[in-house]
Amino acid sequence: MTGSPPSSYHASDGPAYERFLGRWTERLATAFADFARLPDDGDVLEVGCGTGSLAAEVARRRPQCRITGTDIAEPYVRYARKHRTSVNLGC
């Protein structure tokens, strides 16, 4: 049995990701936040936040809480920091 070949995908461009996938993640963020049924209080950590669509939706719903997003792809985090000002993003 052989392992899967390594992915050739390289997360290098936040705006390109946003054009390609972000339009869908923004639409899905509302449904996913509904599905998650988060409690009304407490902080939230989103691991693998990409360009921040879900973290921004949660922050919109819970302005009293601290919402933190993190992602291994620094270009996505840079994009999210610039465009999702309601969310504390780090990597």
N, CA, C and O atoms as a DFTB+ gen file, in Angstrom:
364 C
 N C O
     1  1       0.845      -1.170       0.000
     2  2       0.000       0.000       0.000
     3  2       0.896       1.241       0.000
     4  3       1.837       1.337       0.787
     5  1       0.599       2.164      -0.868
     6  2       1.385       3.391      -0.950
     7  2       0.583       4.555      -0.398
     8  3      -0.647       4.560      -0.447
     9  1       1.288       5.526       0.122
    10  2       0.640       6.724       0.650
    11  2       0.233       7.659      -0.472
    12  3       0.649       7.497      -1.619
    13  1      -0.565       8.614      -0.133
    14  2      -0.987       9.618      -1.103
    15  2       0.185      10.530      -1.428
    16  3       1.002      10.817      -0.553
    17  1       0.281      10.989      -2.668
    18  2       1.345      11.929      -3.005
    19  2       1.100      13.246      -2.286
    20  3      -0.049      13.601      -2.022
    21  1       2.149      13.965      -1.972
    22  2       1.955      15.258      -1.306
    23  2       1.180      16.204      -2.212
    24  3       1.287      16.144      -3.437
    25  1       0.421      17.054      -1.603
    26  2      -0.372      18.023      -2.348
    27  2       0.542      19.048      -3.009
    28  3       1.548      19.456      -2.428
    29  1       0.199      19.453      -4.198
    30  2       0.968      20.495      -4.866
    31  2       0.362      21.873      -4.585
    32  3       0.875      22.890      -5.052
    33  1      -0.719      21.897      -3.828
    34  2      -1.361      23.173      -3.494
    35  2      -0.483      23.965      -2.529
    36  3       0.042      23.421      -1.557
    37  1      -0.335      25.241      -2.811
    38  2       0.442      26.120      -1.952
    39  2      -0.387      27.381      -1.705
    40  3      -0.677      28.130      -2.637
    41  1      -0.759      27.606      -0.467
    42  2      -1.589      28.755      -0.108
    43  2      -0.750      30.018      -0.151
    44  3      -0.118      30.381       0.841
    45  1      -0.738      30.688      -1.291
    46  2       0.159      31.827      -1.448
    47  2      -0.548      33.152      -1.709
    48  3       0.115      34.188      -1.753
    49  1      -1.872      33.159      -1.883
    50  2      -2.534      34.381      -2.309
    51  2      -3.934      34.485      -1.689
    52  3      -4.868      33.827      -2.145
    53  1      -4.070      35.310      -0.655
    54  2      -5.356      35.497       0.007
    55  2      -6.445      36.029      -0.907
    56  3      -7.544      35.476      -0.913
    57  1      -6.188      37.087      -1.687
    58  2      -7.227      37.591      -2.579
    59  2      -7.677      36.552      -3.621
    60  3      -8.861      36.483      -3.949
    61  1      -6.750      35.757      -4.135
    62  2      -7.126      34.725      -5.110
    63  2      -8.006      33.669      -4.447
    64  3      -9.000      33.230      -5.027
    65  1      -7.643      33.264      -3.239
    66  2      -8.465      32.304      -2.496
    67  2      -9.857      32.878      -2.277
    68  3     -10.858      32.181      -2.448
    69  1      -9.916      34.133      -1.904
    70  2     -11.201      34.766      -1.637
    71  2     -12.072      34.788      -2.890
    72  3     -13.275      34.542      -2.809
    73  1     -11.473      35.079      -4.051
    74  2     -12.242      35.066      -5.304
    75  2     -12.704      33.659      -5.641
    76  3     -13.819      33.468      -6.125
    77  1     -11.858      32.683      -5.391
    78  2     -12.160      31.299      -5.773
    79  2     -13.121      30.632      -4.798
    80  3     -14.118      30.044      -5.218
    81  1     -12.836      30.716      -3.510
    82  2     -13.615      29.984      -2.517
    83  2     -14.349      30.902      -1.549
    84  3     -15.386      30.519      -1.007
    85  1     -13.843      32.082      -1.325
    86  2     -14.431      32.981      -0.341
    87  2     -15.884      33.308      -0.587
    88  3     -16.656      33.450       0.361
    89  1     -16.267      33.429      -1.825
    90  2     -17.673      33.735      -2.120
    91  2     -18.589      32.638      -1.596
    92  3     -19.744      32.900      -1.260
    93  1     -18.081      31.416      -1.524
    94  2     -18.877      30.303      -0.986
    95  2     -18.776      30.243       0.529
    96  3     -19.767      29.964       1.205
    97  1     -17.595      30.501       1.070
    98  2     -17.456      30.416       2.527
    99  2     -18.288      31.503       3.214
   100  3     -18.804      31.275       4.309
   101  1     -18.425      32.662       2.603
   102  2     -19.282      33.695       3.194
   103  2     -20.731      33.240       3.217
   104  3     -21.430      33.465       4.205
   105  1     -21.190      32.613       2.164
   106  2     -22.574      32.121       2.126
   107  2     -22.789      30.991       3.117
   108  3     -23.842      30.905       3.749
   109  1     -21.800      30.129       3.252
   110  2     -21.933      28.990       4.156
   111  2     -21.717      29.360       5.617
   112  3     -22.145      28.619       6.502
   113  1     -21.070      30.478       5.890
   114  2     -20.775      30.873       7.275
   115  2     -22.046      31.020       8.094
   116  3     -22.077      30.602       9.252
   117  1     -23.089      31.598       7.529
   118  2     -24.348      31.775       8.257
   119  2     -24.951      30.426       8.631
   120  3     -25.344      30.213       9.778
   121  1     -25.021      29.524       7.671
   122  2     -25.590      28.202       7.940
   123  2     -24.738      27.420       8.938
   124  3     -25.274      26.736       9.810
   125  1     -23.422      27.519       8.813
   126  2     -22.552      26.786       9.723
   127  2     -22.635      27.354      11.137
   128  3     -22.639      26.597      12.108
   129  1     -22.699      28.670      11.261
   130  2     -22.836      29.283      12.591
   131  2     -24.160      28.874      13.234
   132  3     -24.216      28.636      14.440
   133  1     -25.228      28.792      12.433
   134  2     -26.510      28.291      12.948
   135  2     -26.359      26.852      13.431
   136  3     -26.801      26.507      14.527
   137  1     -25.739      26.028      12.615
   138  2     -25.554      24.607      12.919
   139  2     -24.721      24.401      14.186
   140  3     -25.002      23.493      14.968
   141  1     -23.714      25.224      14.390
   142  2     -22.808      25.068      15.538
   143  2     -23.509      25.341      16.867
   144  3     -23.096      24.821      17.904
   145  1     -24.554      26.143      16.842
   146  2     -25.313      26.475      18.057
   147  2     -24.393      26.814      19.229
   148  3     -24.463      26.196      20.291
   149  1     -23.552      27.786      19.020
   150  2     -22.619      28.227      20.057
   151  2     -23.376      28.839      21.222
   152  3     -24.425      29.451      21.020
   153  1     -22.865      28.686      22.436
   154  2     -23.511      29.353      23.575
   155  2     -23.399      30.869      23.431
   156  3     -22.581      31.368      22.658
   157  1     -24.219      31.588      24.173
   158  2     -24.261      33.045      24.059
   159  2     -23.041      33.735      24.646
   160  3     -22.774      34.893      24.325
   161  1     -22.300      33.046      25.495
   162  2     -21.142      33.687      26.111
   163  2     -19.894      32.837      25.894
   164  3     -19.975      31.676      25.490
   165  1     -18.753      33.433      26.167
   166  2     -17.491      32.716      26.012
   167  2     -16.788      33.066      24.718
   168  3     -17.412      33.449      23.728
   169  1     -15.494      32.926      24.750
   170  2     -14.672      33.218      23.585
   171  2     -14.699      32.052      22.601
   172  3     -15.050      30.928      22.962
   173  1     -14.325      32.335      21.350
   174  2     -14.324      31.320      20.297
   175  2     -12.969      31.333      19.603
   176  3     -12.435      32.394      19.281
   177  1     -12.424      30.152      19.379
   178  2     -11.205      29.980      18.591
   179  2     -11.558      29.166      17.360
   180  3     -12.023      28.031      17.471
   181  1     -11.339      29.741      16.190
   182  2     -11.537      28.994      14.946
   183  2     -10.168      28.617      14.396
   184  3      -9.364      29.486      14.061
   185  1      -9.911      27.336      14.307
   186  2      -8.647      26.820      13.788
   187  2      -8.864      26.479      12.319
   188  3      -9.780      25.733      11.973
   189  1      -8.012      27.034      11.457
   190  2      -8.180      26.839      10.016
   191  2      -9.175      27.839       9.464
   192  3     -10.060      27.476       8.690
   193  1      -9.036      29.095       9.858
   194  2     -10.035      30.112       9.522
   195  2      -9.959      30.606       8.084
   196  3     -10.845      31.335       7.638
   197  1      -8.921      30.223       7.352
   198  2      -8.813      30.707       5.968
   199  2      -8.808      32.220       5.935
   200  3      -8.012      32.850       6.630
   201  1      -9.680      32.812       5.142
   202  2      -9.732      34.264       5.032
   203  2     -10.740      34.888       5.989
   204  3     -11.036      36.078       5.882
   205  1     -11.270      34.103       6.919
   206  2     -12.026      34.638       8.042
   207  2     -13.529      34.772       7.914
   208  3     -14.135      35.481       8.718
   209  1     -14.155      34.137       6.955
   210  2     -15.601      34.297       6.771
   211  2     -16.403      33.830       7.980
   212  3     -17.274      34.553       8.463
   213  1     -16.120      32.644       8.466
   214  2     -16.883      32.119       9.600
   215  2     -16.585      32.904      10.872
   216  3     -17.503      33.234      11.623
   217  1     -15.327      33.202      11.118
   218  2     -14.972      33.976      12.310
   219  2     -15.675      35.329      12.297
   220  3     -16.136      35.791      13.341
   221  1     -15.766      35.966      11.144
   222  2     -16.443      37.260      11.036
   223  2     -17.935      37.121      11.298
   224  3     -18.530      37.989      11.937
   225  1     -18.542      36.059      10.820
   226  2     -19.970      35.828      11.072
   227  2     -20.232      35.607      12.556
   228  3     -21.198      36.144      13.099
   229  1     -19.392      34.830      13.211
   230  2     -19.548      34.601      14.647
   231  2     -19.345      35.912      15.406
   232  3     -20.078      36.194      16.354
   233  1     -18.366      36.711      15.003
   234  2     -18.129      38.002      15.644
   235  2     -19.319      38.940      15.463
   236  3     -19.658      39.697      16.372
   237  1     -19.944      38.891      14.308
   238  2     -21.129      39.720      14.059
   239  2     -22.255      39.334      15.011
   240  3     -22.964      40.200      15.524
   241  1     -22.416      38.049      15.243
   242  2     -23.480      37.553      16.115
   243  2     -23.176      37.749      17.599
   244  3     -24.092      37.868      18.413
   245  1     -21.903      37.781      17.946
   246  2     -21.519      37.805      19.353
   247  2     -20.507      38.924      19.614
   248  3     -19.358      38.648      19.958
   249  1     -20.923      40.173      19.454
   250  2     -19.976      41.285      19.594
   251  2     -19.371      41.393      20.993
   252  3     -18.325      42.021      21.161
   253  1     -19.999      40.804      21.981
   254  2     -19.492      40.878      23.347
   255  2     -18.377      39.876      23.609
   256  3     -17.726      39.949      24.651
   257  1     -18.144      38.955      22.706
   258  2     -17.157      37.893      22.895
   259  2     -15.906      38.139      22.059
   260  3     -15.932      38.880      21.076
   261  1     -14.833      37.514      22.461
   262  2     -13.585      37.589      21.692
   263  2     -13.555      36.397      20.730
   264  3     -13.628      35.242      21.150
   265  1     -13.450      36.696      19.457
   266  2     -13.397      35.668      18.418
   267  2     -11.990      35.705      17.834
   268  3     -11.536      36.743      17.353
   269  1     -11.305      34.565      17.879
   270  2      -9.942      34.489      17.371
   271  2      -9.885      33.433      16.285
   272  3     -10.370      32.317      16.471
   273  1      -9.295      33.780      15.154
   274  2      -9.093      32.839      14.067
   275  2      -7.607      32.603      13.853
   276  3      -6.794      33.510      14.029
   277  1      -7.263      31.397      13.478
   278  2      -5.870      31.070      13.186
   279  2      -5.818      30.155      11.965
   280  3      -6.732      29.366      11.726
   281  1      -4.760      30.269      11.213
   282  2      -4.588      29.441      10.022
   283  2      -3.099      29.294       9.747
   284  3      -2.316      30.194      10.051
   285  1      -2.711      28.181       9.182
   286  2      -1.313      27.930       8.843
   287  2      -0.875      28.754       7.628
   288  3       0.318      28.985       7.430
   289  1      -1.831      29.192       6.824
   290  2      -1.520      29.937       5.594
   291  2      -1.452      31.437       5.900
   292  3      -2.483      32.107       5.965
   293  1      -0.260      31.950       6.085
   294  2      -0.067      33.362       6.408
   295  2      -0.720      34.302       5.391
   296  3      -1.257      35.329       5.808
   297  1      -0.709      34.017       4.077
   298  2      -1.386      34.921       3.140
   299  2      -2.888      35.041       3.412
   300  3      -3.473      36.102       3.194
   301  1      -3.504      33.974       3.880
   302  2      -4.929      34.025       4.201
   303  2      -5.151      34.851       5.453
   304  3      -6.106      35.624       5.529
   305  1      -4.280      34.693       6.429
   306  2      -4.387      35.469       7.662
   307  2      -4.196      36.954       7.365
   308  3      -4.923      37.791       7.901
   309  1      -3.229      37.286       6.517
   310  2      -3.022      38.692       6.135
   311  2      -4.286      39.263       5.494
   312  3      -4.700      40.379       5.808
   313  1      -4.888      38.496       4.600
   314  2      -6.124      38.947       3.947
   315  2      -7.216      39.165       4.993
   316  3      -7.900      40.188       4.983
   317  1      -7.371      38.200       5.890
   318  2      -8.415      38.297       6.906
   319  2      -8.189      39.486       7.835
   320  3      -9.142      40.179       8.192
   321  1      -6.960      39.726       8.224
   322  2      -6.659      40.884       9.089
   323  2      -7.068      42.187       8.418
   324  3      -7.553      43.108       9.076
   325  1      -6.871      42.259       7.126
   326  2      -7.186      43.484       6.381
   327  2      -8.692      43.650       6.164
   328  3      -9.200      44.770       6.198
   329  1      -9.408      42.546       5.940
   330  2     -10.812      42.623       5.548
   331  2     -11.806      42.214       6.628
   332  3     -12.998      42.492       6.492
   333  1     -11.366      41.582       7.662
   334  2     -12.275      41.126       8.736
   335  2     -11.858      41.806      10.037
   336  3     -11.322      41.165      10.941
   337  1     -12.104      43.082      10.118
   338  2     -11.602      43.875      11.242
   339  2     -12.266      43.530      12.565
   340  3     -11.755      43.914      13.617
   341  1     -13.396      42.814      12.548
   342  2     -14.088      42.470      13.782
   343  2     -13.491      41.239      14.462
   344  3     -13.949      40.840      15.533
   345  1     -12.477      40.639      13.849
   346  2     -11.934      39.379      14.337
   347  2     -10.449      39.554      14.656
   348  3      -9.722      40.211      13.912
   349  1     -10.008      38.965      15.764
   350  2      -8.592      38.933      16.115
   351  2      -7.972      37.738      15.399
   352  3      -8.265      36.593      15.745
   353  1      -7.132      37.985      14.420
   354  2      -6.557      36.885      13.638
   355  2      -5.077      36.771      13.859
   356  3      -4.366      37.775      13.902
   357  1      -4.612      35.556      14.000
   358  2      -3.205      35.295      14.207
   359  2      -2.804      33.993      13.540
   360  3      -3.633      33.311      12.938
   361  1      -1.564      33.663      13.646
   362  2      -1.139      32.380      13.076
   363  2      -0.082      31.789      13.957
   364  3       0.424      30.704      13.670
